[in-house]
């Protein structure tokens, strides 16, 4: 499966806003966990015993610019 990350601003719950996104459902990358700190979102990608291409595992940091 694939994971797509979409960041939505909810500081005003009556007027949610699209911030950014990363990945697609068809890219075959799967996220194991997410964390956030300040204006950063960290996505941890699955790493398995069977080697995948190097771009399939590790950590992706999405920095929000606003």
Helices and strands as residue ranges (DSSP letters): E 5-9, E 17-22, E 31-37, E 40-45, G 54-56, E 58-63
